[in-house]
Amino acid sequence: MSSIVTEIVPIAIDAPIVQSISPQLLVELRENFNVDFSLWNAESKEIVHRATDQPGGDESMRGAMVASLSAAGTPEFVDEANGVVALAIPLEDYDGTHLVAISAFVTRNIENNESIVEIARLLNCPAADAFSWIRSQETWNPRVLLRLAVNFGQRKGLELTVERLDSDIEKVSHNLTDSYEELCLIYGVTQNLRISSSDTEMAQRTLDWLGQCLPTSSVAVQFLPVASVDEVTYSARTEPELICSGECPLDCDEFTHFIQSLGLHSESRPFVANENVTSQPEWEFKDVRQVIVVPLVEADNHFGWLTAINHEDDEEFGTVEASLLNSIGALLGIHADNRELYRQLAELLANVVHALTSAIDAKDPYTCGHSDRVARVAVRLARELGCDQTTINTMYMAGLLHDVGKIGIDDTVLRKPGRLTTAEFEHIKLHPELGHKILADIKQFEDVLPIVLHHHEQWDGRGYPHGLAGEETPYLARIAAVADAYDAMSSDRPYRKGMVIQRVEEIFRAGAGKQWDPHVIDAFFKVRDDILEISRCEREELSLDVERWD
């Protein structure tokens, strides 16, 4: 748990509100945490929103604490008392105001006969009011609560950055008045600034358009690395890359040397050189007679260079061409920055999935690799059953996370080498609902939730947690059930060896139309050899790259 500040006192219900804030921020806080937060302005140290469902008190606390929390920039527990904690989340509102959101949470079951003196102190209210408030709250795991707060803060920060970048695109678009050709070109570029287009795809399309508008023999973009070769990243560029249209006289290494020799950097203005410069004896790039170079920059991030090389009529480049390239370079910089933010979001999601699957493996080392195998088997079954790529993506993610609820299962039960008692089996049957609860507040996992919750339902209605029968169980959950059962039966356990494939097939044939969807079982037998190969090929590291999913 984070370091504890000595005291937190909730705010008085009748204190004046000094500033309005974005209602969307309040809505998102409540949607993610199911409680209202009090919000404080970190600069003025004044309250800007008062929680409606928190006990009342005075405002003697705050001051330097709010400013220091905002400066730290990470969520933390600022007080705790016998099962109740106060969580503070530093945030930035859409208008740039630095805020700190604070609310109290219950972290364990508090019995009627317990003393709640310390809790009443934290809440700064009479014990009776404190107890009434406790009974109205849900119980949180403090680690899950803090992790959710960290993810929420990071997501809001990225969303705010993306919104500001989108605002910048709007500003750039409103300033395109220099010429008809420039306006048409930039309009075409802005219409294709889709996050789904990679920066190289966007660059190639833009270069082809520029080649038609500019009197130049070649236009090119060099993208710079966003990560070093030794960094473990999610699909990050680790080497320079040159994209060209026309006859570019420089390769990627030569272009890097060209930029270095000119002494250009991310803050450089558009560089223009014609034959009054390139004809000088010290000019070493003899095939470059006229050139314009502009940086691809967004905020403090430098993504590369845009250049036009050699006028097609061997005339001079002027301010019109330089202005056009500068405008296009700004747009390509914004697109590259958006793509990098999107990549970082994907990396964050990948890290969350990896952390959760690692936690599952750490809880139950005897089933290490189970989630990855189930994911790959489920994908193979889904492909055989004709699922589209979006559904297959969901299927793979669900396979990785289907057992995430085992994080909440008692270790002695999860690792028990012998047969489970009835009570122990009932306990372990809680893991689908626990997994659903763990993932429920992460929007990117909303399509995965039905699979996590229902992968132990049975075709005849004898499964759990809801006893769904037949097609009442979500289709992808029925696929996951077969993949999960196959790996569970064929893998070694501390109390038994894995079953041979012939025995697994006997059980599947007997259970088709009883325990499992018969159509999914049919698909299993059609791709049996592929599934056996998946089981034989262990992977050292999970990947969220769709090209490596089977």
N, C-alpha and C positions, 0 to 999 in steps of 0.2 A: 504494500500500500504506500502511497505517496506520503511525504512528510506532512505532519498535522499542524495546522495553525491553532493557536491556543483557544480561540473562541469564535463562534459564528452565531449571530443573533438575528432571527428572522425580522422582517420589517413590519412596521405598524400599518394596519389596514387603512387608516385615515390619512397617511402621509401624502403630500401632493406629488403628482407625477410631473416631472420637469421637462420631459422630451418625448415625442412620439417616435415609434420605431416601426420597422417593417412587420406587418401582421403575419406575413408568410413565414418569417423566422419563428415566431411563437407557435404557429401551426405545426411546423416541422419538428420543433422540440417536443410538442405534445404527442405527435404521431410516433416519434421514435422512442419516447420514454414513458408515455401514458401519464404524465403529470405536467402541471404548469410550473414554469420557472420564473423566478424573479430576475430581472435584468438590471445591470448596473453599467453606467457609462464609466469606462476605465480612466478617461481623461478628467472629467469633471467630478468623478467619485460620487455621483448622484444616481438615485434610482430612476429608471426610465419605464419600468413595468413591474407591477407587484403581482406575485402569484396569488390566484384566487382560492386555491385549495390547500394553502399552507397555514399553520398556526400563526397568530399575530405576535408582535413584539415591538421593540423600539429599533432605532437605526443608529445606535451608538457605535456599532462595529463598522466595518468597511474601510474607508479612508485608504491608507497606504496598502492594505491587503489587496483591494481590488486592482490597484495599479500594478502591484507585483505579480498577481496572478495573470494579468493580461500580458505583462512583459515576459513571463515564463513561457506562455504560448501553448501549454499542454494541460489537458484536464487533470484534476487531482481532487482527492478528498481533503477538504479543509477542516473537518471536524468529525469526530465519531463518538458515540456514546452507547455502549451496551446493546448493539444491534441496530442502531440508526446512524447513518452517515450523511454528511452534507457534501454534495458533489458540485464542483465549480468547473465550468467549461468556458475558456476564452474563445470569443468569436468576433467576427467583423461583420457589421451590417452592410447592406447593399450600398449605402451612401458613404462607406468608409469609416463609420464610427466603430471604435473598439469597445466591445462589450464583454461582460462576464455574466454568464447565466448560472444561477445557483438554485439548487433545490435539495430537499431532504428525501432520503430513501430508506426503507426498512430492509435489512440484510439477513434477518433470521426470524424464526417464529418466536414471538414474545408472549409468554403465558400470562394469564390473568393475575397470578399470584406474585409475579416478579415486581421488584422495585424499579420504577421508571424515573427516579429522581434525576439521574444524569440525562436521560432522554428529554425530560421536561426542561432541564437546563439548556440543552442544545436547541430545543424548539422555542425556549423562552416563553413558556405558557404553563398554566396549571396542569398538574398531573392528570386530572380528569380529561382535560382537553387533549393532552398528549396521547392518552390511551385511546380516546375516540378517533383521533387522527390515525394512529397505528392500525386500528382495525379496518380502516378504509383503504389501506395501501396494499399493493402486491409486494411479495418478497423477492428481492434481487440477490443473485450471486455477485459479490462486490467485484470480483475479477471480470466477470462478463459485463457488468455495468461500466467499469472503467474502460474496458476494451471498446464497448459500444460508443462511449463518449469520445474516445480517441478517433475512432472511425468516422463518427459524425462530424467532429471538428475538421478532420482532413478533407472529407467530402465537401463540406461547406466552403472550405478555403479554395478547393479546386473549382467548384461551381462558380464562386465569385470571380476567380481569375478568368474562367471561360466567358462569363458574362461581360467582363470588362473588355476582353479581346473582341467579342462580338460587337460591342459598342464601338471599338476602334475601327472595325470593318465598316460600320455604318458611317463613321466620320470620314473615312477615306473615300467611300463611295460618293458622299455629298460634295467632295471637293474636286471631282473629275470634270473640269471645264476647259482644259487647255486646247483640245482639238477634237474634231469628230472621230477620227481614227482612234485616238487615245481613249475617248469615251466608249466607243464600241468594243475595243479590245478589253478594257478593264471591266466593262459590264459583263463580257463573256467570261472573264476570269472569276469575278465575284459570284456569278451564277453557278460556278463549278467548285466553289470552296466547300465541298462536302467532306465531313470528317471521315466518310467511308473511302475516300480517295487517298491513296498513299501520297507522300510528298513527291516521290519520283514520278508517279502517274500524273499528278497535277502539274509538275514542272515540265514534263514532256509535252503535255497538251498545250500549255502556255507558250513554250518555246516554238511549237509549230505555228501558233497564231502570230507570235512576234515575228517569225520569219517571213510571214506574208505581209506584215504591216511595216516593217523596218527595211530600209535599203541596205541590208547587211548580208555578207556571205555566210555568217554563222552566228548563232546565239547559243549560250550554254549556261548551265547552272552547276556549280560545284557545291555539294552538300558536305558539311563538316561532320565529324563523329560527335555523337551525343554521350558516348561512354567509352572508356578505355577497354582494350582487348581483354584484360584480366578481370573486369567487372562481370558479375553474374547479373544479367539484366533480361528483361522480357522484350525480345525482338528489337533491341536498340542498335543503331548504326555505330560500328566501332572503327570504320575506315572511311576516308574521304571517297566520294563518288561523284563522277562527272557525267552530266546528262547533256546531250548536244542535239542541235538541229542544224543541218547544213554541214559545211566542210570546216570543222574546227582544226586549226593548225597545232593545237596543244593537246597532249594527253593529260591524264589526271595529275601525274607527278610533275610534269612540266608546268601545269597551271598553278600548282602549289608553289613552285619555285618562282613563277611569275609574280604572284601576289606578294610573296616575301621580299622579292627584289624591289618592288614598288613601295614597300613599307606601309601597305594598307592594313587597316584594322577595322574593328566593328563600328567605330564611331566616325569613320572616314566619310566625307561627302562624296557624291558621285565623281569618279575619276574619269577624265576624258583626255585622250592623247591622239593627236593627228600627226601628219608627217613632219611638222615642225619639231616634234619630240622624237618620233620613231626613226627619223633619218639621221639622228646624231650618232657619232661613232660609239658612244658608250651604251647605246641601246642594243642589247644582246639577243632580242627576239626578232630576227630578221623577217620571219613570216607574218609578223603582226605589224601592219601598217597604220591602221586606225583601230581604236579600242575605247569602249566604255565599260566601266566596272562599278557595280553598286553592291553594297552588303545586304544580305537577307537578315534583318534584325527585327526582333519584337521585344520591347522592354529592354532588359539586360541580357537577353539571349541572342547569341549570334549563330545562325544556322548555315551560313555559306555565302556564296557570291553569285551574282547574275552578271553576265557579260555579253556584249556584242563585239564581234571581231571582224574587221575589214569591211569597209563600205563597198557595196557591190559595184559602184561606179568609180571607185577609188577617189571619192571626194571626202570632205571632212564631216565628221559627226559634230552636231551642235547641241544647243540647249534643249531643243524639242525632243530629240532622241534620248538625251540624258534624262530629261524629266519623265518621259514615258517609262524608261527602264527603272527609274527610281520608284515610280508609283507601283509598277508591277513587282519590283523587289519587296516593297512594303507588304503587298498582299501575299506574296509567297512566304514571307517571313511570318505573317500572322497564321497562314495555313500550317506552316511547319511547326509553329508553337502550339497550335491547337492539336495537331497530330501527336506532338510530344506529350501534351497533357493527357490526351486520350491513351497513349501508350503507358503513361505513368498510372492512370486509373486502372488499366488492364493489369499492370504489374502489381498494383495494390490488391486487386481482386485475386490474382494468382497467388500472391503471398498469403492472403487470408485462407484460400483453399489449401495451400501447402501447410500452413500452420495448423489448420484443423485436422487434416489427414495425418500429420505428424503426431498431433495430440492423441488421435485415435490409436495409432500404432504404439505410442508410448504407454497408453492405458492397457493395451492388450497385445503384447509383443508376439504372442503365439499366432496372431492373425496378421502379422506385418505383411504389407503388400496386398492384402485382401481387397481393399477399396480400389486400388488401381486395376487389379484383375477384373473385378466386377464391372468397373467402368468400361473397360475394353471389350469384355464379353457382351455387355449390354449394347454397346455401339454396334458390334457385329450383328447382333440379333435385330436391332432397329433398322440397320441397312437392309438386311434380308427381308424385313417386313415392309420395306418401301417408304420409310420415314424420310422427310426432307432434311436438308442440312441443318436448318435451325433447330428442328426437333432432335437431331443427333447431337448437336452441341449441348442442348439441355440434358439429354440422356447421359452424356459423358460426365458433365458436372454433377449430376445427381448420383451417378455411380461412385464418384469420389467421396461424396458427402453423405451417402445413405445411412452410414452408421455413426454419424457425428454425435448422436445422442448418447452413445456409450461413454462419452466424456463424463456424463452425470451418473453412471452406474458404479456401484460400490466395487472396489478393486477385488475384494475377497470373493465376490460373486463372479465377476468377469473372468478372473483367472483361476477359478476353482477347477482342479484337475479331474474331479469325479462328477457323477450325476448331480444335477441341481435338485434341491427340494422344491416343493410346490411354491413355497413363499419366495424362494430365490428366483424361480422361473417367472413368477409374477413381477418381481422387481426388474428383471432384465427385459421384460416385455414393455417397460416404460420407455425404452430408448427411442422408438420412433417419435413419440410425442415430445420427448426432451430435445431431439434433433430439430423438430419443427419449431420449437420455442427458441432455440439458439439462433436459427437462421431467419426467423420471421421478420425481423426489423431491417434486414438488408435487402433493398429493392432488387438488386441484381439477381437474387436467388428466388424471386417469387415463383418462377416456373418450376423450380426444383422442389418446392415445399410439398406438393401433393405426392411426389415420389418418395421423399424422405418419410413422410407420415404413413404411407400406405403400402410400403414394399413387403410387409408381412401379412397382408390380407390374403385370403385364399379364395379360389374359385367357388367353393361350396359354402362360403360364409363363415368358416370356422377359424379364420385368422384373427389378427389383432392389428390396431387397437379398436377398430369400430365394427368388426364383423361384417364387412361389406362382401357381397356375393356377386359373382359373374362380372358383368360390365359396369356394375356400380363402382368397382375399383378403377381408378384412372389407368388408361392404357399403358402409359410409360411405367407406372408402378408394377403392372403385371409383367412387363418385360424385365424390370429390375429384379422382381421376385425370382424368376428363373435363373438369371445370371448369379444372383446371390446364393441361391440354393446349390447351383452347380459348384461354385467355388468352395462353399462350406463343406459339401460332401467329398470333394476331390482333394481337399487340402489336409495336411497332417494337423492333428490337435494333440495336446499333451496327454489326453486320455484315450486316443485312438489314432491309427494310421488313416490316411486318406483312402477313400474307396477307389477301387479300380473302375475304369470307365464303363465296363460292362454292368457293374452293379448300379452305377449312377443311371445308366440308361434304363435299366429295369425299373428303378424307382420313378423315373420320369414317365415312362409308359403307363405305370400303374396309377400315377397321380394326375395324368392329363385329364382335364374335365372334372377333377375333384379338388386337388390342391392348386393346380396351375392352369392357366388359360391354354386350352388345347392348341390354338393357333400358334402361340409362342413356342410350345413344345415341338410342334411340327417344324418351325423355323430352326430350332436347336438342332434337330437331326439333319436338316439340310446343310447346315454349316458346321457340323460336328468337328471335322478335321481342322477347320480354322480356329475353333475354340480350343481344341487340344493344343494347337501351336501357341495360342495366347498364354495358356497355362504353363507351357514349358519355358517361355521367354520372359524371365523376370527383368524389370527395368530398375536401374539404380536411382533414377530421378523421375518424378512425375513431370509431365509437360502439359501446358494448356494450348499447345500449338496443334490446331485441328489436323494438320498434315501428318501428325505422328500419333493419332488416336487409335489406330488399329494396326 
